[in-house]
Amino acid sequence: KVLQAYCPSCGRFLPDRYVMGVCPNCGSPNARGDECEACGKPLDPVELKEPRCFVCHGVPRFEESEHFFLKLSAFQNELNAWVSGMTHWRQNVIGATRRFLNEGLKDRAITRDIEWGIPVPVPGFERKRIYVWFEAVIGYLSATKEWAQRQGDPTLWERYCKQDCRIYNFIGKDNIFFHTLSWPATLMGYGGLNLPYDVPSNEFLNIQGQKLSTSRNWAVWVTDYLERYDPDPLRYYLSAAMPETQDSDFSWDKFVRRNNDELVATYGNLAHRVLTFTHRHFAGVVPDPGALDPGSQQLLTDAEEAMAAVRDALQRCSFKEGVRVAMGLAQKANRYLDEQAPWKAVKESREAAGRAVYCVLCALSALSTVFAPYLPFTSEVLHQSLGFKGTLLERGWRFVRPVPGQVLGEAKPLFVKLDEAVIEQETARLGT
């Protein structure tokens, strides 16, 4: 039996998130009944100091109620041993998980006296509901099973959940406890299912220096964004500014700068210069490079190394590193193009100009691949502009060089330069 918060004014038992108060661990005045966002400590409503109802701000009373529990304490040693082997986790995830383990795991009630939720399938407990923090993560398993059924093979889920398969759970830092301890303990208790291989947890992303708040409309709504802009610039900016190890900030000023200075001026300009030059001076056909000089060979080596480095970064969930390496290749290709200056060389040596064009086209092929996880729509446009058959997804993660004689597709602009006025216009939408 546990003490559960009941609000006399609202006339109901309160879900944990609907109880607010002072955190007993760090003293934050706005802790919730399930967790303190300030320090990340999991909580029970009864632990809060000066508890109050989130809805009416009244003072709840605590009434005894019988519930089902997840016996986390029984998995303390097993979880300790398992977590010790997760040396590839991000340091913030390891640190938070270790703190929870060092404090000692407590058994947690997994049912509540609330109206919404999945009914407890046990006679005598029909009016109780399975609490969301316990049942939500089971959705990873049930959704995979439903997907398998829709594929026409109900056993297909076992390929991901029972066999040798790496499972990644991407979460925010306020969900670390549930994904590195609570959910793995549930899987251990059931037996025979894969535990998460990695739990990449981000810190918080603020907006213009303030905490994101949907209630105050201090947020950037994706559906609203897509009415005015392409998706890839936002994907790029969020990847480059991802709060992998510490809180980061989204600002419209930085968004416009990264779009104009990096996507348009560096990557987009590289593709535009080479593709239009090839159409103008080589009839839109990939030229034969002949023998490669050391500088040209180095660019191709850089492309191969970038392919390997970005792949490695993605597998380690180091997404900021991956996008940095990808843009680094675009910068190297730009420097090579400026040094070779095929627009000058073509007047004296079509062979030299063709060699430079060929090598940059090869670099663009690599760029379309390494940027694909970040800029999927742009990468497909570039893939077609380079004259490849089929889709980039069908080609897979391979460095495929254009073949001399290959006919290029239409040279389409990859990005749109944004006016500086966008900064003021979009900032004014926040909080309104």
SVG drawing of the C-alpha trace seen along z (x, -y; Angstrom):
<svg xmlns="http://www.w3.org/2000/svg" viewBox="-15 -43 66 59">
<polyline fill="none" stroke="black" stroke-width="0.4" points="0.0,0.0 1.1,-3.5 0.0,-7.1 -1.4,-8.7 -2.2,-12.4 -5.9,-13.3 -7.1,-16.8 -10.3,-17.7 -10.9,-20.7 -10.7,-18.7 -12.3,-15.7 -9.9,-13.1 -6.6,-11.3 -3.8,-13.2 -1.3,-11.7 2.2,-12.1 2.9,-14.9 -0.1,-16.8 1.6,-17.2 4.1,-20.1 6.3,-21.1 9.8,-21.7 12.4,-19.0 13.7,-17.3 17.0,-16.8 18.0,-20.2 15.3,-22.5 13.8,-23.5 10.4,-25.0 8.8,-23.5 9.6,-19.8 6.9,-17.4 5.6,-14.3 7.5,-11.9 10.8,-13.8 12.6,-17.0 13.7,-18.5 16.2,-20.7 18.4,-17.9 16.9,-14.9 16.1,-12.9 13.1,-10.5 10.5,-11.2 7.3,-10.1 4.6,-12.7 4.8,-12.0 8.4,-13.0 7.7,-16.6 7.8,-19.4 4.9,-21.9 2.9,-19.8 0.2,-21.5 -2.2,-20.5 -0.9,-21.5 -4.5,-22.2 -6.0,-24.3 -2.9,-24.9 -4.8,-23.6 -3.1,-21.5 -3.7,-17.7 -4.0,-15.1 -2.4,-11.7 -4.7,-8.7 -3.6,-5.0 -4.2,-2.9 -3.2,0.6 -1.1,0.9 1.1,3.2 4.9,2.5 7.9,3.1 10.5,4.7 13.4,2.6 15.4,3.4 15.7,7.1 17.6,6.0 20.1,3.8 23.1,6.1 22.1,7.3 21.6,3.7 25.0,2.7 26.8,5.4 25.0,4.6 25.6,0.8 29.3,1.4 29.6,2.8 27.9,-0.1 31.2,-2.1 30.0,-3.5 27.1,-5.5 27.4,-9.2 28.9,-10.5 25.7,-12.3 23.8,-9.0 26.4,-7.0 26.7,-9.7 22.9,-9.9 22.5,-6.2 25.4,-5.7 23.9,-8.2 20.6,-6.4 22.3,-3.1 24.5,-4.5 21.5,-5.8 20.0,-2.4 17.0,-1.4 13.6,-1.6 10.5,0.4 8.1,-1.7 4.3,-1.5 3.2,-0.9 -0.5,-1.5 -2.6,-4.5 -6.1,-5.5 -6.8,-7.6 -9.5,-7.4 -7.3,-7.5 -4.9,-4.7 -4.8,-0.9 -7.0,1.0 -5.2,3.4 -6.2,6.9 -6.6,8.4 -9.9,9.1 -10.6,6.6 -8.4,3.9 -10.5,3.0 -10.8,-0.7 -7.0,-1.1 -4.8,-2.0 -1.3,-1.0 0.8,-4.1 2.3,-5.7 5.9,-5.6 5.7,-1.8 3.5,-1.1 4.9,-3.7 8.2,-2.0 6.5,1.3 5.2,-0.4 8.6,0.1 7.9,3.9 4.2,3.8 4.7,1.4 7.4,3.7 5.0,6.6 2.2,4.7 4.6,3.6 5.6,7.3 1.9,8.2 1.4,5.5 4.3,6.9 2.5,10.2 5.1,12.0 4.0,12.0 7.4,13.5 9.5,10.7 9.6,8.7 11.9,11.4 14.6,10.3 14.9,7.0 13.9,8.0 15.2,11.5 18.2,11.9 21.5,10.2 20.3,6.7 21.4,3.3 18.5,1.4 18.8,-2.4 16.5,-4.5 16.7,-8.2 15.5,-10.3 15.7,-13.5 17.7,-13.7 14.5,-13.7 13.8,-10.1 17.2,-8.6 16.0,-6.7 13.2,-5.0 15.3,-3.8 18.5,-2.8 17.1,-1.2 13.3,-0.8 12.8,0.6 15.9,2.8 14.7,4.2 11.3,5.0 13.0,6.8 15.3,8.7 12.3,9.8 10.5,11.0 13.6,12.7 14.7,13.5 14.5,10.0 17.2,7.7 18.3,4.9 19.0,1.5 22.4,1.2 22.6,-2.5 20.4,-5.2 21.5,-8.5 20.1,-11.2 20.3,-14.9 20.3,-17.7 17.8,-20.5 17.4,-22.7 16.4,-26.3 15.0,-28.9 16.5,-32.4 18.0,-31.9 14.7,-30.7 13.4,-27.3 11.0,-25.9 7.4,-26.3 4.4,-25.1 1.9,-26.8 3.6,-30.2 4.1,-29.4 7.8,-29.9 8.4,-27.2 9.1,-26.6 6.3,-24.4 7.5,-22.2 4.2,-22.4 4.3,-26.2 8.0,-26.2 7.3,-24.0 4.8,-26.5 7.7,-29.0 10.9,-27.0 12.4,-23.8 13.0,-21.0 16.7,-20.4 18.1,-23.7 16.3,-23.1 17.6,-19.5 21.1,-20.8 21.0,-23.5 19.5,-21.2 22.1,-18.5 24.9,-21.1 23.6,-22.6 22.4,-19.3 22.6,-19.4 24.5,-16.1 26.6,-16.9 25.2,-20.2 22.2,-22.5 22.2,-24.4 20.2,-27.2 18.1,-27.7 18.1,-31.2 16.7,-32.5 19.9,-34.6 22.1,-31.5 19.6,-29.6 19.9,-32.2 23.6,-32.4 24.2,-28.6 21.8,-28.5 23.4,-31.3 27.1,-30.9 27.3,-27.1 24.6,-25.5 24.3,-28.2 27.8,-29.7 29.8,-26.5 27.9,-23.4 25.3,-24.8 27.8,-27.1 30.2,-24.2 27.6,-22.1 26.2,-25.0 29.7,-26.0 30.7,-22.6 27.5,-21.4 26.8,-24.5 30.5,-24.6 30.2,-21.0 27.0,-21.7 28.6,-24.8 32.0,-23.5 31.6,-19.7 28.0,-19.4 26.8,-18.1 29.0,-15.0 31.4,-13.8 34.9,-14.3 37.7,-11.8 40.2,-12.9 43.3,-11.2 46.2,-10.8 45.6,-12.3 48.0,-14.7 48.7,-14.5 46.3,-17.3 43.5,-15.6 44.2,-12.2 44.1,-13.8 40.6,-15.1 39.4,-11.6 41.2,-10.3 39.5,-13.0 36.2,-11.9 36.8,-8.2 37.9,-9.1 34.9,-11.4 32.6,-8.5 34.2,-6.3 34.4,-9.0 30.8,-10.1 29.6,-6.5 31.6,-5.9 30.2,-9.0 26.6,-8.0 27.1,-4.5 28.4,-6.2 25.4,-8.6 27.9,-11.5 25.7,-13.4 27.4,-16.8 30.7,-15.3 29.3,-13.6 27.8,-16.8 31.0,-18.7 33.0,-16.1 30.6,-16.3 30.8,-20.1 34.5,-19.8 34.6,-17.8 32.6,-20.5 35.1,-23.1 38.1,-21.0 36.4,-20.5 35.8,-24.3 39.5,-25.0 40.6,-22.4 38.3,-24.0 39.6,-27.5 43.2,-26.2 42.5,-24.3 40.4,-27.2 39.0,-25.1 37.3,-28.3 40.8,-29.5 42.4,-26.2 39.8,-25.4 41.2,-28.1 44.6,-26.5 44.1,-22.8 40.7,-21.1 42.4,-18.0 43.4,-19.9 39.9,-21.5 38.3,-18.1 40.4,-16.5 39.4,-19.2 35.7,-18.9 35.8,-15.1 37.3,-15.1 34.8,-17.7 32.0,-15.7 33.3,-12.7 33.4,-14.7 29.8,-15.8 28.8,-12.1 30.4,-11.4 28.8,-14.6 25.3,-13.4 25.8,-10.3 27.4,-11.7 24.8,-14.4 21.9,-12.0 21.0,-11.4 21.0,-15.1 19.8,-16.5 17.8,-13.7 15.8,-15.8 18.8,-17.8 21.0,-14.7 18.4,-13.1 18.3,-16.2 22.1,-16.2 22.1,-12.5 19.8,-13.0 21.8,-16.1 24.9,-13.9 23.2,-11.6 22.9,-8.5 20.2,-6.0 17.8,-4.9 17.6,-6.6 20.3,-7.4 18.7,-5.1 18.9,-2.2 22.6,-2.9 23.3,-2.7 26.4,-3.9 29.0,-3.6 31.4,-6.0 30.3,-5.7 32.3,-7.9 30.7,-9.2 31.8,-7.4 33.5,-9.4 30.9,-9.9 28.0,-9.8 25.3,-12.3 24.5,-14.7 20.9,-15.6 19.6,-19.1 21.7,-21.4 19.1,-22.5 19.9,-24.9 20.3,-23.0 19.4,-25.7 17.7,-29.1 19.4,-32.1 17.3,-33.7 16.8,-37.4 18.0,-38.9 14.5,-40.1 13.6,-36.5 15.3,-36.9 13.1,-39.7 9.9,-38.2 10.3,-34.8 11.5,-36.1 8.4,-38.2 6.2,-35.0 7.7,-33.6 5.4,-34.0 2.5,-35.3"/>
</svg>
